[in-house]
Amino acid sequence: MADFHKLVVKDVYKETKDTVAVTFDVPESLQSNFQFTQGQYLTLKKDINDEDVRRSYSLCSSPIENKWQVAIKKIKGGKFSTYANEKLKAGDVLEVAAPDGKFFVEVDVTKPKNYIVFAAGSGITPILSIIKTHLALEPEATVQLFYLNRKVKSIIFKEQIEGLKNKFLGRFEVFYFLTKEQRGIPLLNGRFTSEKLQELTSKVIDVKSVDECFICGPEEMIFLIKDELMEAGLEKEKIHFELFNAGGSEADKKHVAEVLEQQAEHTEVTIIDGDKEFHFEMEPDYDNILDAALANDADLPFACKGGVCCTCKAKVVEGEVEMKLNYGLEPYEIDAGYVLTCQAVPTTDKVVVDFDA
């Protein structure tokens, strides 16, 4: 069963015209459950118009602040983001799962480290948590932030970012890129491109001295930056990223189509969840184990349903599946039999997955 806790909303305020910052009151009895690492996220759950809606939002607060805050940007057609921006208020109660996620590296006080971080729009939320934590706990760390937005007024947490720049003089450098307003420096006008990234790596970023790189934003932006940084000499192992969404590229679409061609008909699925077992037959209306299980009234953990957040991770203990997309699991996890059930397409007549393995 998905492990959600009812938390009171302590504060809601407009950070920008279309973004709210939401802070939760975590009672002392739950604070050990809700301890988190910079870069992790919370999964929020709310019944909206008789629909169980769940979304994952990165914590923008730092663990050292003893504060649980997320930013929620209103997305056109977004059920949860619209609710949060238009109706959510202090005193309301939401169901919240404990922090999760792997978008971080451990704090290291043994040596001075140089970080470069890239964000677009609300991608700043985990990045801000990462920045605050490493600057505060690593006295010699330096950070360069490259942050893409439409306009100055749409820059989320600009006041906090400027405050950090003033607090950590000489250690924190910020570059704002705008797509709908002109800056005096041509480099800072418009989206990231190969040419701009090459200019950054030749004139602004000392690639050889970079210890870690974090990127959060749309899929296309992330992989463009990743490829250009690797071309400039940054090791792949130093590049960490978190996607807003996935599956939009032509390569992804082709892979999904190939996986769906392998789907077995009428697969008998067994779900192991704690001390309970749940059995059902896959119906033609569903191509993945999670959706089929939910349609059969299973209570399982999930959030993004996009192959990103890993909330629905489980282990295949019998049978075989193929994943449509995977942006969350590491190769060693896949080798051990773990899958994202929201992407898991059965390819054998029987499949058994264990959510507690």
C-alpha positions in Angstrom: 0.0 0.0 0.0 1.2 3.5 -0.8 2.5 5.1 2.3 1.0 8.6 2.5 0.7 10.9 5.5 -1.8 13.7 6.0 0.1 17.0 6.4 -1.3 20.4 7.0 -0.3 23.2 4.6 1.5 25.7 6.7 1.8 28.4 4.0 1.0 29.1 0.4 2.3 32.2 -1.4 2.6 33.4 -5.0 6.3 33.2 -6.1 5.5 34.3 -9.6 2.2 34.9 -11.5 1.9 31.2 -12.3 3.8 29.5 -9.5 3.0 29.0 -5.8 5.4 28.0 -3.0 3.8 25.5 -0.6 5.2 24.8 2.8 4.1 21.8 4.9 3.8 21.6 8.7 5.5 18.2 9.5 4.7 17.2 13.1 7.6 16.1 15.2 6.3 12.5 15.2 6.8 12.4 11.4 10.0 14.3 11.0 12.2 11.2 11.1 10.1 9.8 8.2 10.4 13.1 6.3 14.1 13.7 6.6 15.4 14.4 3.1 18.5 14.9 1.0 19.0 18.0 -1.2 17.5 17.4 -4.6 14.8 14.9 -3.5 11.0 15.3 -4.1 7.7 14.9 -2.3 4.7 13.1 -3.9 1.4 14.8 -3.2 -2.0 13.2 -3.4 -5.4 14.8 -3.6 -8.9 13.7 -4.7 -9.8 16.3 -7.3 -13.3 15.9 -8.9 -13.5 12.3 -7.7 -10.1 11.5 -9.3 -7.1 10.3 -7.3 -4.5 12.8 -8.6 -0.8 12.4 -7.6 2.2 14.5 -8.6 5.8 14.7 -7.5 7.3 18.1 -6.8 10.9 18.7 -5.9 11.8 20.2 -2.5 13.2 23.7 -3.0 14.2 24.0 0.7 17.4 22.6 2.1 17.6 19.9 4.7 19.6 22.3 6.9 16.6 24.6 7.0 14.3 22.1 8.7 11.6 23.1 6.2 9.5 21.2 3.7 8.7 23.5 0.8 7.9 22.8 -2.9 7.1 25.1 -5.8 4.2 24.2 -8.1 4.0 25.9 -11.5 0.6 26.0 -13.1 0.6 23.9 -16.3 -2.1 24.3 -18.9 -4.5 21.5 -18.4 -2.6 20.3 -15.2 -5.2 19.1 -12.7 -3.0 19.3 -9.6 -1.0 22.4 -10.6 -4.2 24.3 -11.3 -5.7 23.2 -8.0 -2.6 24.2 -6.1 -2.4 27.6 -7.8 -6.1 28.5 -7.6 -7.6 26.8 -4.6 -4.9 25.5 -2.2 -4.5 27.6 1.0 -2.9 27.5 4.4 -4.7 25.1 6.8 -5.7 22.7 4.0 -4.6 19.0 4.3 -2.9 17.0 1.6 -1.7 13.5 1.6 2.1 13.4 1.2 4.5 10.5 0.8 8.0 10.6 2.4 10.8 12.2 0.4 12.4 10.2 -2.3 14.7 10.6 -5.3 18.4 10.2 -6.3 19.1 13.6 -7.8 22.0 14.4 -5.5 25.6 13.7 -4.5 26.7 13.5 -0.9 28.1 16.5 0.8 31.9 16.4 0.9 33.8 18.7 3.2 37.2 17.0 2.6 38.1 19.1 -0.4 37.0 22.2 -2.3 34.5 21.2 -5.0 33.2 23.1 -8.1 29.6 22.7 -9.2 27.9 23.8 -12.4 24.1 23.7 -12.4 21.6 24.3 -15.3 17.8 24.9 -14.8 14.8 26.0 -16.9 11.7 27.5 -15.3 10.5 25.4 -12.3 13.5 23.1 -12.8 15.1 25.5 -10.3 13.3 23.8 -7.4 15.7 20.8 -6.8 18.6 22.9 -8.0 18.0 25.6 -5.4 18.0 22.9 -2.7 21.3 21.6 -4.0 22.9 25.0 -4.2 21.9 26.1 -0.7 23.1 22.8 0.8 26.5 22.6 -0.8 27.3 26.3 -0.3 26.4 26.1 3.3 28.0 22.8 4.3 31.1 22.9 2.0 33.0 26.1 3.0 35.2 26.1 -0.1 32.6 25.0 -2.7 31.8 27.1 -5.7 28.7 27.1 -7.8 27.9 28.5 -11.3 24.1 28.7 -12.0 22.8 28.9 -15.6 19.1 29.6 -15.4 16.7 29.8 -18.4 13.4 31.7 -18.2 11.0 33.6 -20.4 11.2 37.0 -18.6 12.7 38.5 -15.5 9.3 38.4 -13.8 9.0 34.7 -14.5 12.2 33.9 -12.7 11.2 31.6 -9.8 13.0 32.3 -6.5 14.9 35.2 -7.9 15.0 37.0 -4.6 16.4 33.9 -2.9 19.0 33.4 -5.6 20.2 37.0 -5.3 20.3 36.6 -1.5 22.6 33.6 -1.9 24.8 35.5 -4.4 25.3 38.3 -1.8 25.8 35.8 1.1 28.4 33.7 -0.8 30.3 36.4 -2.6 33.0 34.9 -4.8 31.6 31.4 -4.5 28.2 31.7 -6.2 27.9 33.0 -9.8 24.5 33.4 -11.6 23.8 33.7 -15.3 20.1 34.4 -16.3 19.1 33.5 -19.8 15.8 35.0 -21.1 13.8 34.0 -24.2 11.2 36.8 -24.3 13.3 39.8 -23.2 16.5 41.1 -24.6 19.7 41.3 -22.4 22.7 43.5 -23.1 24.9 40.4 -23.6 23.9 38.4 -26.7 25.0 35.1 -25.0 22.2 35.5 -22.5 19.4 36.0 -25.1 17.4 32.9 -26.0 17.5 29.2 -25.3 20.6 27.1 -24.8 22.1 26.1 -28.1 25.1 24.1 -29.1 26.9 27.4 -30.0 26.1 29.0 -26.7 27.1 26.0 -24.7 30.4 25.8 -26.6 31.0 29.5 -25.8 30.2 28.8 -22.1 32.6 25.9 -22.0 35.4 27.8 -23.7 35.0 31.2 -21.9 32.9 30.8 -18.7 33.1 27.2 -17.4 36.5 25.7 -16.5 35.4 22.2 -17.5 38.6 20.5 -16.1 37.9 21.9 -12.6 34.2 20.8 -12.6 33.5 18.1 -9.9 29.7 17.7 -10.4 27.0 19.0 -12.8 23.3 19.1 -12.2 20.7 19.7 -14.9 16.9 20.0 -14.5 14.4 20.9 -17.2 12.9 19.6 -20.4 14.2 16.5 -22.0 15.6 18.2 -25.1 17.5 20.8 -23.1 19.0 18.2 -20.7 20.4 16.0 -23.4 21.7 18.9 -25.4 23.6 20.2 -22.4 24.8 16.8 -21.4 26.2 16.0 -24.9 27.9 19.4 -25.2 29.5 19.1 -21.8 30.8 15.6 -22.6 32.1 16.9 -25.9 34.0 19.6 -24.0 35.6 16.9 -21.8 33.3 16.5 -18.8 33.0 12.9 -17.7 29.6 11.3 -18.0 29.7 10.2 -14.4 29.8 13.8 -13.2 26.6 14.8 -15.0 23.3 14.3 -13.1 19.9 15.2 -14.4 16.3 15.2 -13.6 13.5 15.4 -16.2 10.2 17.3 -16.1 8.8 14.7 -18.5 10.0 12.2 -21.0 9.0 10.4 -24.2 8.8 13.2 -26.6 11.8 12.4 -28.8 11.5 10.4 -32.0 13.9 7.8 -30.6 11.6 7.3 -27.6 8.5 7.0 -29.7 10.2 4.4 -31.9 11.4 2.4 -28.9 7.9 2.5 -27.3 6.3 1.2 -30.5 8.9 -1.6 -30.6 8.2 -2.6 -27.0 4.4 -2.6 -27.6 4.8 -5.0 -30.5 6.3 -7.5 -28.0 3.3 -7.4 -25.5 1.9 -10.8 -24.6 -1.9 -11.3 -24.8 -3.9 -12.0 -21.6 -0.9 -12.1 -19.2 -1.7 -13.4 -15.7 -0.2 -10.8 -13.3 0.6 -11.3 -9.6 1.4 -8.3 -7.5 3.2 -8.9 -4.2 2.7 -6.0 -1.8 3.7 -6.7 1.8 2.0 -9.8 3.0 -0.7 -9.7 0.4 -0.9 -11.0 -3.2 -3.2 -9.6 -5.9 -4.0 -11.4 -9.1 -5.5 -10.2 -12.3 -5.4 -10.7 -16.1 -4.1 -7.9 -18.3 -6.8 -6.5 -20.5 -6.3 -5.1 -24.0 -7.1 -1.6 -22.8 -3.8 -1.4 -20.8 -0.3 -1.9 -21.9 1.5 -1.5 -18.6 1.3 -3.3 -15.3 0.6 -0.3 -13.1 -2.4 1.0 -15.0 -3.8 -2.5 -15.3 -3.4 -3.1 -11.6 -5.0 0.3 -10.7 -7.9 -0.5 -12.9 -8.4 -3.7 -10.9 -8.5 -1.6 -7.6 -5.0 -2.3 -6.5 -3.5 0.4 -4.1 0.0 0.8 -5.3 2.5 3.7 -5.2 2.8 5.9 -8.2 3.3 9.6 -9.2 4.6 10.8 -12.6 3.7 7.7 -14.7 6.3 8.9 -17.1 9.3 6.7 -16.3 11.1 9.4 -14.3 10.3 9.4 -10.6 10.7 5.7 -9.6 7.8 5.9 -7.2 6.3 2.7 -8.8 9.5 0.7 -8.8 9.1 -3.0 -8.2 11.1 -6.2 -8.8 10.1 -8.8 -11.4 10.5 -12.2 -9.7 8.9 -14.3 -12.4 8.3 -13.8 -16.1 9.6 -11.0 -18.3 8.7 -7.4 -19.1 10.1 -4.7 -21.3 10.0 -1.0 -20.3 8.7 1.6 -22.7 10.8 4.3 -21.1 13.3 4.5 -18.3 14.9 7.7 -17.0 15.0 6.7 -13.3 16.5 3.3 -12.8 20.3 2.7 -12.9 21.8 -0.1 -15.0 22.6 -2.1 -11.8 18.9 -1.9 -10.7 17.7 -3.2 -14.1 20.3 -6.0 -13.9 18.8 -6.9 -10.5 15.3 -7.2 -12.0 13.8 -3.9 -11.0 11.4 -2.1 -13.3 9.2 0.9 -13.4 5.7 -0.7 -13.4 4.2 2.4 -15.2 6.4 1.5 -18.1 6.5 -2.3 -17.7 4.9 -4.2 -20.7 4.5 -7.9 -20.0 6.1 -10.1 -22.7 5.3 -13.5 -21.1 2.1 -15.3 -20.2 2.7 -14.9 -16.5 4.5 -12.1 -14.6 5.0 -11.7 -10.8 6.2 -8.4 -9.5 7.2 -7.6 -5.9 6.8 -4.1 -4.6 8.6 -4.9 -1.3 11.7 -6.6 -2.7 
